[in-house]
Amino acid sequence: MLPYRLPRPLRLALYALATAILLYLTLAPGRYLPKVNLWDKEEHAIAWLVLTATGLILSPNRPRAIATYAFGLGVFVEVAQWAMGFGRDADWHDVAADSLGIAAAFVVYFPIVLLWPKPK
């Protein structure tokens, strides 16, 4: 079964799980996170690429809503990092990296949508 044909409550639950994992990775104190040998901006771009791609796989007919949600979540994370004081740094460059991840997901998504055969 294709993921976008799953019942809507299950698709929403899966996307909520992806969001919860991302929120943990971005808001937990840095000392509790695994060490990854990537530049911080690469981590942001990859994380938002995965979040956006997950949304597009689960709900391919809602690309604007998924992009808006992912971007809004990126802004929320930076505001939360600034306000929480857990040693995480808020940086508008992170939002730019998040946006690149979102855009990268769409670079893959749109050609697939255009080439996918339409049901008759």
Biopython code that builds the backbone (N, CA, C, O; Angstrom):
import numpy as np
from Bio.PDB.StructureBuilder import StructureBuilder

atoms = [
    (1, "MET", "N", (0.849, -1.179, 0.000)),
    (1, "MET", "CA", (0.000, 0.000, 0.000)),
    (1, "MET", "C", (0.895, 1.243, 0.000)),
    (1, "MET", "O", (1.884, 1.309, 0.731)),
    (2, "LEU", "N", (0.539, 2.210, -0.818)),
    (2, "LEU", "CA", (1.273, 3.463, -0.884)),
    (2, "LEU", "C", (1.012, 4.276, 0.385)),
    (2, "LEU", "O", (-0.115, 4.295, 0.881)),
    (3, "PRO", "N", (2.041, 4.947, 0.916)),
    (3, "PRO", "CA", (1.877, 5.665, 2.194)),
    (3, "PRO", "C", (0.747, 6.687, 2.190)),
    (3, "PRO", "O", (0.078, 6.862, 3.209)),
    (4, "TYR", "N", (0.520, 7.366, 1.067)),
    (4, "TYR", "CA", (-0.533, 8.386, 1.041)),
    (4, "TYR", "C", (-1.933, 7.783, 1.010)),
    (4, "TYR", "O", (-2.918, 8.517, 1.083)),
    (5, "ARG", "N", (-2.040, 6.467, 0.903)),
    (5, "ARG", "CA", (-3.346, 5.807, 0.946)),
    (5, "ARG", "C", (-3.676, 5.263, 2.329)),
    (5, "ARG", "O", (-4.751, 4.700, 2.537)),
    (6, "LEU", "N", (-2.763, 5.428, 3.267)),
    (6, "LEU", "CA", (-3.044, 5.043, 4.645)),
    (6, "LEU", "C", (-4.159, 5.926, 5.182)),
    (6, "LEU", "O", (-4.368, 7.025, 4.670)),
    (7, "PRO", "N", (-4.878, 5.473, 6.198)),
    (7, "PRO", "CA", (-5.918, 6.335, 6.784)),
    (7, "PRO", "C", (-5.322, 7.651, 7.292)),
    (7, "PRO", "O", (-4.223, 7.680, 7.845)),
    (8, "ARG", "N", (-6.057, 8.712, 7.096)),
    (8, "ARG", "CA", (-5.571, 10.045, 7.454)),
    (8, "ARG", "C", (-5.082, 10.128, 8.905)),
    (8, "ARG", "O", (-4.017, 10.699, 9.137)),
    (9, "PRO", "N", (-5.806, 9.586, 9.894)),
    (9, "PRO", "CA", (-5.294, 9.675, 11.275)),
    (9, "PRO", "C", (-3.919, 9.011, 11.440)),
    (9, "PRO", "O", (-3.088, 9.493, 12.209)),
    (10, "LEU", "N", (-3.682, 7.925, 10.731)),
    (10, "LEU", "CA", (-2.387, 7.258, 10.814)),
    (10, "LEU", "C", (-1.306, 8.113, 10.159)),
    (10, "LEU", "O", (-0.200, 8.224, 10.689)),
    (11, "ARG", "N", (-1.614, 8.717, 9.015)),
    (11, "ARG", "CA", (-0.644, 9.594, 8.353)),
    (11, "ARG", "C", (-0.299, 10.790, 9.237)),
    (11, "ARG", "O", (0.866, 11.178, 9.331)),
    (12, "LEU", "N", (-1.309, 11.377, 9.886)),
    (12, "LEU", "CA", (-1.060, 12.501, 10.787)),
    (12, "LEU", "C", (-0.222, 12.069, 11.983)),
    (12, "LEU", "O", (0.653, 12.811, 12.428)),
    (13, "ALA", "N", (-0.484, 10.877, 12.503)),
    (13, "ALA", "CA", (0.300, 10.366, 13.631)),
    (13, "ALA", "C", (1.758, 10.147, 13.228)),
    (13, "ALA", "O", (2.667, 10.459, 13.997)),
    (14, "LEU", "N", (1.983, 9.618, 12.035)),
    (14, "LEU", "CA", (3.353, 9.407, 11.568)),
    (14, "LEU", "C", (4.083, 10.734, 11.385)),
    (14, "LEU", "O", (5.263, 10.846, 11.716)),
    (15, "TYR", "N", (3.392, 11.729, 10.866)),
    (15, "TYR", "CA", (4.020, 13.040, 10.685)),
    (15, "TYR", "C", (4.258, 13.715, 12.036)),
    (15, "TYR", "O", (5.260, 14.404, 12.224)),
    (16, "ALA", "N", (3.339, 13.515, 12.967)),
    (16, "ALA", "CA", (3.534, 14.048, 14.319)),
    (16, "ALA", "C", (4.750, 13.394, 14.973)),
    (16, "ALA", "O", (5.497, 14.059, 15.691)),
    (17, "LEU", "N", (4.955, 12.099, 14.733)),
    (17, "LEU", "CA", (6.128, 11.411, 15.261)),
    (17, "LEU", "C", (7.407, 11.999, 14.668)),
    (17, "LEU", "O", (8.376, 12.239, 15.388)),
    (18, "ALA", "N", (7.408, 12.230, 13.366)),
    (18, "ALA", "CA", (8.574, 12.843, 12.716)),
    (18, "ALA", "C", (8.844, 14.231, 13.300)),
    (18, "ALA", "O", (9.998, 14.598, 13.523)),
    (19, "THR", "N", (7.793, 14.993, 13.543)),
    (19, "THR", "CA", (7.936, 16.323, 14.139)),
    (19, "THR", "C", (8.476, 16.221, 15.559)),
    (19, "THR", "O", (9.352, 16.994, 15.946)),
    (20, "ALA", "N", (7.962, 15.278, 16.336)),
    (20, "ALA", "CA", (8.417, 15.110, 17.720)),
    (20, "ALA", "C", (9.902, 14.750, 17.774)),
    (20, "ALA", "O", (10.640, 15.273, 18.609)),
    (21, "ILE", "N", (10.332, 13.869, 16.896)),
    (21, "ILE", "CA", (11.756, 13.500, 16.848)),
    (21, "ILE", "C", (12.596, 14.726, 16.506)),
    (21, "ILE", "O", (13.628, 14.972, 17.130)),
    (22, "LEU", "N", (12.156, 15.485, 15.523)),
    (22, "LEU", "CA", (12.894, 16.687, 15.121)),
    (22, "LEU", "C", (12.935, 17.710, 16.253)),
    (22, "LEU", "O", (13.971, 18.331, 16.490)),
    (23, "LEU", "N", (11.818, 17.887, 16.949)),
    (23, "LEU", "CA", (11.803, 18.827, 18.065)),
    (23, "LEU", "C", (12.751, 18.392, 19.173)),
    (23, "LEU", "O", (13.430, 19.227, 19.771)),
    (24, "TYR", "N", (12.804, 17.107, 19.449)),
    (24, "TYR", "CA", (13.746, 16.625, 20.455)),
    (24, "TYR", "C", (15.183, 16.918, 20.031)),
    (24, "TYR", "O", (15.984, 17.416, 20.823)),
    (25, "LEU", "N", (15.497, 16.608, 18.788)),
    (25, "LEU", "CA", (16.863, 16.812, 18.308)),
    (25, "LEU", "C", (17.272, 18.282, 18.281)),
    (25, "LEU", "O", (18.455, 18.598, 18.406)),
    (26, "THR", "N", (16.314, 19.171, 18.120)),
    (26, "THR", "CA", (16.648, 20.589, 18.025)),
    (26, "THR", "C", (16.515, 21.339, 19.343)),
    (26, "THR", "O", (17.098, 22.413, 19.499)),
    (27, "LEU", "N", (15.763, 20.797, 20.291)),
    (27, "LEU", "CA", (15.516, 21.539, 21.533)),
    (27, "LEU", "C", (16.152, 20.920, 22.775)),
    (27, "LEU", "O", (16.275, 21.596, 23.796)),
    (28, "ALA", "N", (16.555, 19.661, 22.714)),
    (28, "ALA", "CA", (17.185, 19.028, 23.872)),
    (28, "ALA", "C", (18.552, 19.659, 24.114)),
    (28, "ALA", "O", (19.201, 20.118, 23.174)),
    (29, "PRO", "N", (18.986, 19.684, 25.363)),
    (29, "PRO", "CA", (20.339, 20.195, 25.626)),
    (29, "PRO", "C", (21.370, 19.420, 24.807)),
    (29, "PRO", "O", (21.271, 18.201, 24.663)),
    (30, "GLY", "N", (22.348, 20.130, 24.278)),
    (30, "GLY", "CA", (23.335, 19.541, 23.377)),
    (30, "GLY", "C", (24.086, 18.364, 23.960)),
    (30, "GLY", "O", (24.497, 17.470, 23.220)),
    (31, "ARG", "N", (24.276, 18.340, 25.270)),
    (31, "ARG", "CA", (25.044, 17.251, 25.883)),
    (31, "ARG", "C", (24.307, 15.912, 25.831)),
    (31, "ARG", "O", (24.923, 14.862, 26.012)),
    (32, "TYR", "N", (22.983, 15.940, 25.583)),
    (32, "TYR", "CA", (22.195, 14.702, 25.527)),
    (32, "TYR", "C", (22.049, 14.147, 24.113)),
    (32, "TYR", "O", (21.414, 13.112, 23.911)),
    (33, "LEU", "N", (22.629, 14.826, 23.151)),
    (33, "LEU", "CA", (22.464, 14.430, 21.752)),
    (33, "LEU", "C", (23.687, 13.670, 21.256)),
    (33, "LEU", "O", (24.800, 13.893, 21.730)),
    (34, "PRO", "N", (23.473, 12.773, 20.298)),
    (34, "PRO", "CA", (24.635, 12.086, 19.723)),
    (34, "PRO", "C", (25.502, 13.062, 18.933)),
    (34, "PRO", "O", (25.000, 14.016, 18.339)),
    (35, "LYS", "N", (26.785, 12.815, 18.935)),
    (35, "LYS", "CA", (27.704, 13.659, 18.177)),
    (35, "LYS", "C", (27.704, 13.227, 16.712)),
    (35, "LYS", "O", (27.866, 12.048, 16.397)),
    (36, "VAL", "N", (27.522, 14.193, 15.836)),
    (36, "VAL", "CA", (27.522, 13.956, 14.398)),
    (36, "VAL", "C", (28.589, 14.863, 13.801)),
    (36, "VAL", "O", (28.687, 16.034, 14.168)),
    (37, "ASN", "N", (29.374, 14.336, 12.898)),
    (37, "ASN", "CA", (30.464, 15.120, 12.310)),
    (37, "ASN", "C", (30.014, 15.864, 11.060)),
    (37, "ASN", "O", (30.587, 15.704, 9.983)),
    (38, "LEU", "N", (28.980, 16.677, 11.225)),
    (38, "LEU", "CA", (28.496, 17.531, 10.147)),
    (38, "LEU", "C", (28.471, 18.969, 10.638)),
    (38, "LEU", "O", (28.403, 19.233, 11.838)),
    (39, "TRP", "N", (28.524, 19.876, 9.700)),
    (39, "TRP", "CA", (28.351, 21.284, 9.998)),
    (39, "TRP", "C", (26.906, 21.486, 10.452)),
    (39, "TRP", "O", (25.999, 20.835, 9.933)),
    (40, "ASP", "N", (26.688, 22.365, 11.399)),
    (40, "ASP", "CA", (25.350, 22.598, 11.959)),
    (40, "ASP", "C", (24.323, 22.906, 10.876)),
    (40, "ASP", "O", (23.186, 22.440, 10.950)),
    (41, "LYS", "N", (24.713, 23.682, 9.879)),
    (41, "LYS", "CA", (23.757, 24.054, 8.824)),
    (41, "LYS", "C", (23.403, 22.846, 7.961)),
    (41, "LYS", "O", (22.270, 22.734, 7.490)),
    (42, "GLU", "N", (24.350, 21.949, 7.750)),
    (42, "GLU", "CA", (24.049, 20.706, 7.022)),
    (42, "GLU", "C", (23.043, 19.869, 7.803)),
    (42, "GLU", "O", (22.119, 19.296, 7.225)),
    (43, "GLU", "N", (23.227, 19.804, 9.110)),
    (43, "GLU", "CA", (22.294, 19.052, 9.940)),
    (43, "GLU", "C", (20.882, 19.613, 9.808)),
    (43, "GLU", "O", (19.916, 18.861, 9.679)),
    (44, "HIS", "N", (20.772, 20.941, 9.842)),
    (44, "HIS", "CA", (19.456, 21.570, 9.694)),
    (44, "HIS", "C", (18.859, 21.272, 8.321)),
    (44, "HIS", "O", (17.695, 20.882, 8.225)),
    (45, "ALA", "N", (19.630, 21.449, 7.279)),
    (45, "ALA", "CA", (19.114, 21.217, 5.925)),
    (45, "ALA", "C", (18.651, 19.767, 5.755)),
    (45, "ALA", "O", (17.589, 19.516, 5.186)),
    (46, "ILE", "N", (19.438, 18.828, 6.243)),
    (46, "ILE", "CA", (19.072, 17.407, 6.118)),
    (46, "ILE", "C", (17.819, 17.106, 6.933)),
    (46, "ILE", "O", (16.928, 16.401, 6.459)),
    (47, "ALA", "N", (17.743, 17.635, 8.154)),
    (47, "ALA", "CA", (16.582, 17.369, 9.004)),
    (47, "ALA", "C", (15.299, 17.893, 8.368)),
    (47, "ALA", "O", (14.276, 17.208, 8.376)),
    (48, "TRP", "N", (15.349, 19.104, 7.817)),
    (48, "TRP", "CA", (14.132, 19.668, 7.201)),
    (48, "TRP", "C", (13.842, 19.023, 5.847)),
    (48, "TRP", "O", (12.681, 18.959, 5.442)),
    (49, "LEU", "N", (14.837, 18.556, 5.157)),
    (49, "LEU", "CA", (14.612, 17.771, 3.948)),
    (49, "LEU", "C", (13.839, 16.501, 4.292)),
    (49, "LEU", "O", (12.871, 16.157, 3.614)),
    (50, "VAL", "N", (14.263, 15.810, 5.341)),
    (50, "VAL", "CA", (13.590, 14.571, 5.751)),
    (50, "VAL", "C", (12.164, 14.862, 6.218)),
    (50, "VAL", "O", (11.238, 14.133, 5.863)),
    (51, "LEU", "N", (11.979, 15.925, 7.012)),
    (51, "LEU", "CA", (10.642, 16.276, 7.486)),
    (51, "LEU", "C", (9.715, 16.602, 6.316)),
    (51, "LEU", "O", (8.582, 16.124, 6.264)),
    (52, "THR", "N", (10.196, 17.408, 5.387)),
    (52, "THR", "CA", (9.374, 17.799, 4.237)),
    (52, "THR", "C", (9.097, 16.604, 3.335)),
    (52, "THR", "O", (7.968, 16.420, 2.880)),
    (53, "ALA", "N", (10.107, 15.800, 3.076)),
    (53, "ALA", "CA", (9.906, 14.610, 2.233)),
    (53, "ALA", "C", (8.910, 13.651, 2.880)),
    (53, "ALA", "O", (8.076, 13.061, 2.193)),
    (54, "THR", "N", (8.996, 13.498, 4.185)),
    (54, "THR", "CA", (8.039, 12.634, 4.893)),
    (54, "THR", "C", (6.622, 13.158, 4.697)),
    (54, "THR", "O", (5.702, 12.390, 4.419)),
    (55, "GLY", "N", (6.452, 14.463, 4.842)),
    (55, "GLY", "CA", (5.132, 15.055, 4.635)),
    (55, "GLY", "C", (4.634, 14.867, 3.210)),
    (55, "GLY", "O", (3.459, 14.567, 2.993)),
    (56, "LEU", "N", (5.517, 15.041, 2.244)),
    (56, "LEU", "CA", (5.112, 14.888, 0.840)),
    (56, "LEU", "C", (4.795, 13.440, 0.494)),
    (56, "LEU", "O", (3.932, 13.178, -0.344)),
    (57, "ILE", "N", (5.476, 12.510, 1.124)),
    (57, "ILE", "CA", (5.176, 11.085, 0.892)),
    (57, "ILE", "C", (3.832, 10.724, 1.501)),
    (57, "ILE", "O", (3.055, 9.975, 0.909)),
    (58, "LEU", "N", (3.558, 11.263, 2.694)),
    (58, "LEU", "CA", (2.310, 10.931, 3.381)),
    (58, "LEU", "C", (1.108, 11.694, 2.828)),
    (58, "LEU", "O", (-0.012, 11.185, 2.863)),
    (59, "SER", "N", (1.321, 12.890, 2.325)),
    (59, "SER", "CA", (0.229, 13.714, 1.785)),
    (59, "SER", "C", (0.704, 14.478, 0.554)),
    (59, "SER", "O", (0.929, 15.686, 0.628)),
    (60, "PRO", "N", (0.860, 13.798, -0.565)),
    (60, "PRO", "CA", (1.421, 14.450, -1.749)),
    (60, "PRO", "C", (0.535, 15.538, -2.349)),
    (60, "PRO", "O", (1.011, 16.332, -3.161)),
    (61, "ASN", "N", (-0.731, 15.593, -1.971)),
    (61, "ASN", "CA", (-1.627, 16.609, -2.531)),
    (61, "ASN", "C", (-1.654, 17.895, -1.718)),
    (61, "ASN", "O", (-2.450, 18.788, -2.007)),
    (62, "ARG", "N", (-0.795, 18.005, -0.699)),
    (62, "ARG", "CA", (-0.797, 19.193, 0.157)),
    (62, "ARG", "C", (0.590, 19.834, 0.237)),
    (62, "ARG", "O", (1.072, 20.106, 1.337)),
    (63, "PRO", "N", (1.239, 20.082, -0.901)),
    (63, "PRO", "CA", (2.613, 20.590, -0.845)),
    (63, "PRO", "C", (2.750, 21.959, -0.185)),
    (63, "PRO", "O", (3.716, 22.198, 0.540)),
    (64, "ARG", "N", (1.797, 22.862, -0.425)),
    (64, "ARG", "CA", (1.896, 24.198, 0.187)),
    (64, "ARG", "C", (1.785, 24.122, 1.701)),
    (64, "ARG", "O", (2.537, 24.777, 2.423)),
    (65, "ALA", "N", (0.848, 23.323, 2.170)),
    (65, "ALA", "CA", (0.661, 23.187, 3.621)),
    (65, "ALA", "C", (1.901, 22.578, 4.265)),
    (65, "ALA", "O", (2.315, 23.002, 5.345)),
    (66, "ILE", "N", (2.483, 21.601, 3.615)),
    (66, "ILE", "CA", (3.678, 20.948, 4.161)),
    (66, "ILE", "C", (4.852, 21.926, 4.192)),
    (66, "ILE", "O", (5.570, 21.995, 5.189)),
    (67, "ALA", "N", (5.051, 22.670, 3.128)),
    (67, "ALA", "CA", (6.146, 23.643, 3.089)),
    (67, "ALA", "C", (5.944, 24.738, 4.138)),
    (67, "ALA", "O", (6.893, 25.128, 4.818)),
    (68, "THR", "N", (4.730, 25.225, 4.270)),
    (68, "THR", "CA", (4.434, 26.269, 5.252)),
    (68, "THR", "C", (4.657, 25.758, 6.668)),
    (68, "THR", "O", (5.237, 26.453, 7.503)),
    (69, "TYR", "N", (4.192, 24.540, 6.934)),
    (69, "TYR", "CA", (4.374, 23.946, 8.251)),
    (69, "TYR", "C", (5.858, 23.768, 8.565)),
    (69, "TYR", "O", (6.307, 24.125, 9.654)),
    (70, "ALA", "N", (6.606, 23.227, 7.636)),
    (70, "ALA", "CA", (8.032, 22.980, 7.869)),
    (70, "ALA", "C", (8.773, 24.295, 8.116)),
    (70, "ALA", "O", (9.601, 24.377, 9.023)),
    (71, "PHE", "N", (8.484, 25.316, 7.323)),
    (71, "PHE", "CA", (9.137, 26.613, 7.512)),
    (71, "PHE", "C", (8.749, 27.205, 8.867)),
    (71, "PHE", "O", (9.608, 27.683, 9.607)),
    (72, "GLY", "N", (7.470, 27.173, 9.186)),
    (72, "GLY", "CA", (7.004, 27.688, 10.481)),
    (72, "GLY", "C", (7.641, 26.954, 11.648)),
    (72, "GLY", "O", (7.974, 27.564, 12.663)),
    (73, "LEU", "N", (7.810, 25.646, 11.506)),
    (73, "LEU", "CA", (8.463, 24.863, 12.558)),
    (73, "LEU", "C", (9.917, 25.299, 12.714)),
    (73, "LEU", "O", (10.421, 25.376, 13.834)),
    (74, "GLY", "N", (10.590, 25.584, 11.611)),
    (74, "GLY", "CA", (11.969, 26.066, 11.682)),
    (74, "GLY", "C", (12.074, 27.380, 12.435)),
    (74, "GLY", "O", (12.975, 27.559, 13.255)),
    (75, "VAL", "N", (11.164, 28.295, 12.161)),
    (75, "VAL", "CA", (11.149, 29.579, 12.871)),
    (75, "VAL", "C", (10.840, 29.351, 14.346)),
    (75, "VAL", "O", (11.486, 29.936, 15.216)),
    (76, "PHE", "N", (9.853, 28.501, 14.627)),
    (76, "PHE", "CA", (9.502, 28.187, 16.018)),
    (76, "PHE", "C", (10.695, 27.624, 16.780)),
    (76, "PHE", "O", (10.944, 28.019, 17.920)),
    (77, "VAL", "N", (11.432, 26.712, 16.166)),
    (77, "VAL", "CA", (12.583, 26.093, 16.822)),
    (77, "VAL", "C", (13.617, 27.150, 17.203)),
    (77, "VAL", "O", (14.161, 27.113, 18.306)),
    (78, "GLU", "N", (13.887, 28.078, 16.312)),
    (78, "GLU", "CA", (14.887, 29.105, 16.620)),
    (78, "GLU", "C", (14.419, 30.023, 17.747)),
    (78, "GLU", "O", (15.213, 30.399, 18.610)),
    (79, "VAL", "N", (13.145, 30.381, 17.745)),
    (79, "VAL", "CA", (12.605, 31.203, 18.833)),
    (79, "VAL", "C", (12.664, 30.421, 20.147)),
    (79, "VAL", "O", (13.028, 30.976, 21.184)),
    (80, "ALA", "N", (12.313, 29.153, 20.105)),
    (80, "ALA", "CA", (12.346, 28.321, 21.310)),
    (80, "ALA", "C", (13.777, 28.153, 21.821)),
    (80, "ALA", "O", (14.007, 28.204, 23.029)),
    (81, "GLN", "N", (14.729, 27.956, 20.929)),
    (81, "GLN", "CA", (16.124, 27.833, 21.357)),
    (81, "GLN", "C", (16.598, 29.114, 22.033)),
    (81, "GLN", "O", (17.328, 29.064, 23.022)),
    (82, "TRP", "N", (16.194, 30.230, 21.513)),
    (82, "TRP", "CA", (16.565, 31.517, 22.090)),
    (82, "TRP", "C", (15.943, 31.677, 23.482)),
    (82, "TRP", "O", (16.600, 32.171, 24.399)),
    (83, "ALA", "N", (14.678, 31.259, 23.645)),
    (83, "ALA", "CA", (13.947, 31.484, 24.883)),
    (83, "ALA", "C", (14.258, 30.456, 25.976)),
    (83, "ALA", "O", (14.132, 30.765, 27.161)),
    (84, "MET", "N", (14.657, 29.253, 25.598)),
    (84, "MET", "CA", (14.775, 28.172, 26.583)),
    (84, "MET", "C", (16.051, 28.230, 27.410)),
    (84, "MET", "O", (16.020, 27.864, 28.585)),
    (85, "GLY", "N", (17.145, 28.663, 26.862)),
    (85, "GLY", "CA", (18.374, 28.756, 27.629)),
    (85, "GLY", "C", (19.017, 27.425, 27.982)),
    (85, "GLY", "O", (19.614, 27.294, 29.050)),
    (86, "PHE", "N", (18.904, 26.437, 27.103)),
    (86, "PHE", "CA", (19.537, 25.129, 27.336)),
    (86, "PHE", "C", (20.903, 25.029, 26.674)),
    (86, "PHE", "O", (21.400, 23.928, 26.437)),
    (87, "GLY", "N", (21.503, 26.156, 26.379)),
    (87, "GLY", "CA", (22.798, 26.125, 25.721)),
    (87, "GLY", "C", (22.698, 25.955, 24.219)),
    (87, "GLY", "O", (23.708, 25.715, 23.556)),
    (88, "ARG", "N", (21.498, 26.074, 23.670)),
    (88, "ARG", "CA", (21.306, 26.006, 22.217)),
    (88, "ARG", "C", (21.251, 27.436, 21.704)),
    (88, "ARG", "O", (20.670, 28.310, 22.348)),
    (89, "ASP", "N", (21.847, 27.670, 20.561)),
    (89, "ASP", "CA", (21.923, 29.017, 20.013)),
    (89, "ASP", "C", (20.903, 29.220, 18.904)),
    (89, "ASP", "O", (20.819, 28.430, 17.964)),
    (90, "ALA", "N", (20.128, 30.293, 19.028)),
    (90, "ALA", "CA", (19.204, 30.676, 17.962)),
    (90, "ALA", "C", (19.992, 31.414, 16.889)),
    (90, "ALA", "O", (20.839, 32.255, 17.193)),
    (91, "ASP", "N", (19.706, 31.092, 15.636)),
    (91, "ASP", "CA", (20.460, 31.700, 14.538)),
    (91, "ASP", "C", (19.579, 31.727, 13.302)),
    (91, "ASP", "O", (19.056, 30.692, 12.889)),
    (92, "TRP", "N", (19.408, 32.905, 12.706)),
    (92, "TRP", "CA", (18.566, 32.981, 11.514)),
    (92, "TRP", "C", (19.175, 32.195, 10.361)),
    (92, "TRP", "O", (18.462, 31.817, 9.431)),
    (93, "HIS", "N", (20.483, 31.943, 10.403)),
    (93, "HIS", "CA", (21.111, 31.116, 9.369)),
    (93, "HIS", "C", (20.565, 29.682, 9.405)),
    (93, "HIS", "O", (20.527, 28.998, 8.382)),
    (94, "ASP", "N", (20.146, 29.242, 10.588)),
    (94, "ASP", "CA", (19.539, 27.916, 10.693)),
    (94, "ASP", "C", (18.206, 27.871, 9.934)),
    (94, "ASP", "O", (17.883, 26.872, 9.292)),
    (95, "VAL", "N", (17.444, 28.954, 10.016)),
    (95, "VAL", "CA", (16.180, 29.017, 9.263)),
    (95, "VAL", "C", (16.469, 28.989, 7.762)),
    (95, "VAL", "O", (15.730, 28.369, 6.997)),
    (96, "ALA", "N", (17.529, 29.651, 7.346)),
    (96, "ALA", "CA", (17.915, 29.616, 5.926)),
    (96, "ALA", "C", (18.308, 28.198, 5.517)),
    (96, "ALA", "O", (17.947, 27.742, 4.432)),
    (97, "ALA", "N", (19.043, 27.502, 6.381)),
    (97, "ALA", "CA", (19.419, 26.110, 6.089)),
    (97, "ALA", "C", (18.181, 25.220, 6.055)),
    (97, "ALA", "O", (18.076, 24.328, 5.213)),
    (98, "ASP", "N", (17.235, 25.464, 6.979)),
    (98, "ASP", "CA", (15.972, 24.711, 6.962)),
    (98, "ASP", "C", (15.255, 24.921, 5.628)),
    (98, "ASP", "O", (14.729, 23.978, 5.038)),
    (99, "SER", "N", (15.243, 26.162, 5.164)),
    (99, "SER", "CA", (14.581, 26.490, 3.896)),
    (99, "SER", "C", (15.243, 25.773, 2.723)),
    (99, "SER", "O", (14.563, 25.334, 1.796)),
    (100, "LEU", "N", (16.560, 25.656, 2.766)),
    (100, "LEU", "CA", (17.253, 24.908, 1.706)),
    (100, "LEU", "C", (16.852, 23.438, 1.723)),
    (100, "LEU", "O", (16.688, 22.825, 0.668)),
    (101, "GLY", "N", (16.695, 22.872, 2.910)),
    (101, "GLY", "CA", (16.240, 21.487, 3.014)),
    (101, "GLY", "C", (14.833, 21.315, 2.465)),
    (101, "GLY", "O", (14.543, 20.337, 1.776)),
    (102, "ILE", "N", (13.960, 22.267, 2.773)),
    (102, "ILE", "CA", (12.593, 22.230, 2.252)),
    (102, "ILE", "C", (12.622, 22.317, 0.726)),
    (102, "ILE", "O", (11.949, 21.546, 0.042)),
    (103, "ALA", "N", (13.397, 23.248, 0.205)),
    (103, "ALA", "CA", (13.498, 23.414, -1.250)),
    (103, "ALA", "C", (14.063, 22.163, -1.912)),
    (103, "ALA", "O", (13.603, 21.775, -2.987)),
    (104, "ALA", "N", (15.048, 21.527, -1.293)),
    (104, "ALA", "CA", (15.629, 20.308, -1.862)),
    (104, "ALA", "C", (14.592, 19.197, -1.969)),
    (104, "ALA", "O", (14.587, 18.439, -2.938)),
    (105, "ALA", "N", (13.716, 19.100, -0.976)),
    (105, "ALA", "CA", (12.656, 18.085, -1.045)),
    (105, "ALA", "C", (11.743, 18.350, -2.239)),
    (105, "ALA", "O", (11.300, 17.415, -2.906)),
    (106, "PHE", "N", (11.464, 19.623, -2.506)),
    (106, "PHE", "CA", (10.588, 19.961, -3.629)),
    (106, "PHE", "C", (11.277, 19.793, -4.973)),
    (106, "PHE", "O", (10.616, 19.528, -5.977)),
    (107, "VAL", "N", (12.584, 19.941, -5.006)),
    (107, "VAL", "CA", (13.327, 19.705, -6.254)),
    (107, "VAL", "C", (13.145, 18.249, -6.693)),
    (107, "VAL", "O", (13.108, 17.961, -7.889)),
    (108, "VAL", "N", (13.033, 17.355, -5.749)),
    (108, "VAL", "CA", (12.790, 15.944, -6.066)),
    (108, "VAL", "C", (11.300, 15.692, -6.295)),
    (108, "VAL", "O", (10.924, 14.927, -7.182)),
    (109, "TYR", "N", (10.459, 16.337, -5.492)),
    (109, "TYR", "CA", (9.006, 16.100, -5.524)),
    (109, "TYR", "C", (8.356, 16.498, -6.852)),
    (109, "TYR", "O", (7.602, 15.710, -7.423)),
    (110, "PHE", "N", (8.631, 17.697, -7.348)),
    (110, "PHE", "CA", (7.927, 18.183, -8.534)),
    (110, "PHE", "C", (8.177, 17.339, -9.788)),
    (110, "PHE", "O", (7.217, 17.064, -10.508)),
    (111, "PRO", "N", (9.401, 16.917, -10.090)),
    (111, "PRO", "CA", (9.576, 16.047, -11.265)),
    (111, "PRO", "C", (8.828, 14.718, -11.127)),
    (111, "PRO", "O", (8.306, 14.190, -12.109)),
    (112, "ILE", "N", (8.781, 14.184, -9.909)),
    (112, "ILE", "CA", (8.049, 12.929, -9.700)),
    (112, "ILE", "C", (6.570, 13.147, -9.977)),
    (112, "ILE", "O", (5.935, 12.325, -10.638)),
    (113, "VAL", "N", (6.016, 14.241, -9.480)),
    (113, "VAL", "CA", (4.594, 14.538, -9.698)),
    (113, "VAL", "C", (4.307, 14.718, -11.182)),
    (113, "VAL", "O", (3.286, 14.245, -11.682)),
    (114, "LEU", "N", (5.203, 15.398, -11.886)),
    (114, "LEU", "CA", (4.982, 15.634, -13.313)),
    (114, "LEU", "C", (5.096, 14.356, -14.136)),
    (114, "LEU", "O", (4.400, 14.203, -15.141)),
    (115, "LEU", "N", (5.959, 13.443, -13.725)),
    (115, "LEU", "CA", (6.181, 12.214, -14.485)),
    (115, "LEU", "C", (5.283, 11.062, -14.065)),
    (115, "LEU", "O", (5.121, 10.103, -14.820)),
    (116, "TRP", "N", (4.692, 11.137, -12.869)),
    (116, "TRP", "CA", (3.856, 10.056, -12.374)),
    (116, "TRP", "C", (2.592, 9.948, -13.229)),
    (116, "TRP", "O", (1.936, 10.959, -13.479)),
    (117, "PRO", "N", (2.238, 8.743, -13.682)),
    (117, "PRO", "CA", (1.026, 8.612, -14.501)),
    (117, "PRO", "C", (-0.224, 8.963, -13.692)),
    (117, "PRO", "O", (-0.374, 8.551, -12.542)),
    (118, "LYS", "N", (-1.097, 9.717, -14.307)),
    (118, "LYS", "CA", (-2.353, 10.105, -13.662)),
    (118, "LYS", "C", (-3.361, 8.959, -13.762)),
    (118, "LYS", "O", (-3.451, 8.305, -14.801)),
    (119, "PRO", "N", (-4.128, 8.710, -12.679)),
    (119, "PRO", "CA", (-5.144, 7.654, -12.763)),
    (119, "PRO", "C", (-6.255, 8.054, -13.737)),
    (119, "PRO", "O", (-6.617, 9.224, -13.856)),
    (120, "LYS", "N", (-6.773, 7.055, -14.419)),
    (120, "LYS", "CA", (-7.821, 7.326, -15.413)),
    (120, "LYS", "C", (-9.183, 7.093, -14.855)),
    (120, "LYS", "O", (-10.178, 7.274, -15.557)),
]
sb = StructureBuilder()
sb.init_structure("model")
sb.init_model(0)
sb.init_chain("A")
sb.init_seg("    ")
for serial, (resi, resn, name, xyz) in enumerate(atoms, 1):
    if name == "N":
        sb.init_residue(resn, " ", resi, " ")
    sb.init_atom(name, np.array(xyz, "f"), 0.0, 1.0, " ", f" {name:<3s}", serial, name[0])
structure = sb.get_structure()
